[in-house]
Amino acid sequence: KIERQRVKRNNTEELVREALGVLPVSSRPVRLHLNPADVPVVQAAYEAAGQSLPWTIIEDVALSRGGCQVNTDISHIDASLEARLEPVLARLQMVDHPHEPDDESPAEMP
């Protein structure tokens, strides 16, 4: 069964909240890495909710839009688009090629 993955760009603020939610309570300081285009979206969502941003935002052009990475001194959460798609793509590849022989299987004798 292939799990559904959220990859919509407009869910960035929800993804940030989920990623921050799995951090241990004592994890500080928090550094939130976002694609520069996602920074105003996340800031606006928190401001609209009347919440302050209790972490440092780092603009990271290496991240695709719609993803984030959260770092503390003791934790790393990779919620990048690529990391979320990787298991889905791996499952699709297994479904697409279920009976390919292993490289370790013995060669057939004539």
C-alpha positions in Angstrom: 0.0 0.0 0.0 1.4 3.3 -1.0 1.0 6.0 1.7 -0.3 9.4 0.6 2.3 12.1 0.9 1.5 15.8 1.1 3.6 17.8 -1.3 1.5 20.8 -2.0 3.4 24.1 -1.7 0.5 25.8 0.1 0.8 23.4 3.0 4.3 24.6 3.9 3.2 26.3 7.2 1.4 23.0 8.2 4.5 21.0 7.4 6.6 23.4 9.5 4.2 22.9 12.4 4.4 19.1 12.1 8.2 19.1 11.8 8.5 21.3 14.9 6.0 19.2 16.7 8.2 16.1 16.7 11.1 17.9 18.3 11.9 17.1 21.9 10.6 19.9 24.1 14.1 20.7 25.3 15.5 21.1 21.7 16.7 24.7 21.5 17.8 26.8 19.6 15.7 25.8 16.6 16.9 26.7 13.1 14.3 26.4 10.4 15.6 26.0 6.8 13.2 27.1 4.1 13.3 27.9 0.4 13.4 31.8 0.3 10.0 31.9 -1.5 8.4 30.0 1.4 9.7 32.3 4.1 7.0 35.0 3.7 4.3 32.3 3.6 5.3 30.8 6.9 5.9 34.2 8.6 2.4 35.4 7.4 0.7 32.2 8.7 2.2 32.7 12.2 1.6 36.4 12.3 -2.1 35.8 11.2 -2.4 33.4 14.1 -0.9 36.0 16.5 2.1 33.7 17.2 5.7 34.8 17.3 8.4 32.8 15.6 10.4 31.2 18.3 13.2 30.0 16.0 15.6 31.3 13.5 14.6 31.1 9.8 17.5 30.4 7.4 16.8 30.9 3.8 18.2 27.9 1.9 18.1 28.0 -1.9 19.1 24.3 -2.0 15.6 23.3 -0.6 12.7 23.0 -3.0 9.6 25.0 -2.4 7.2 23.3 -0.1 9.8 21.6 2.1 11.8 22.4 5.2 14.5 21.1 7.4 14.6 21.7 11.2 17.9 21.6 13.0 18.8 21.9 16.7 22.0 21.0 18.5 20.6 17.5 19.1 18.0 16.9 16.3 17.7 17.0 12.5 14.3 16.7 10.8 14.4 16.5 7.0 10.9 17.3 5.7 12.2 18.4 2.3 10.1 17.6 -0.7 12.8 15.2 -1.9 12.9 13.3 1.4 9.1 13.0 1.5 8.9 11.7 -2.1 11.8 9.2 -1.8 9.9 6.4 -0.1 6.9 6.9 -2.5 9.1 6.7 -5.5 10.9 3.6 -4.2 7.6 1.9 -3.7 6.5 2.8 -7.2 9.7 1.4 -8.6 9.0 -1.9 -6.8 5.5 -2.0 -8.1 6.7 -1.2 -11.6 9.5 -3.9 -11.6 8.4 -6.5 -9.1 10.2 -9.5 -10.7 13.6 -8.1 -11.7 16.4 -10.5 -10.9 18.9 -9.6 -8.2 22.5 -8.9 -9.1 23.4 -11.5 -6.5 21.4 -14.3 -8.1 23.6 -17.1 -9.7 23.9 -17.1 -13.4 22.0 -19.8 -15.3 24.0 -22.7 -16.6 23.3 -23.7 -20.3 
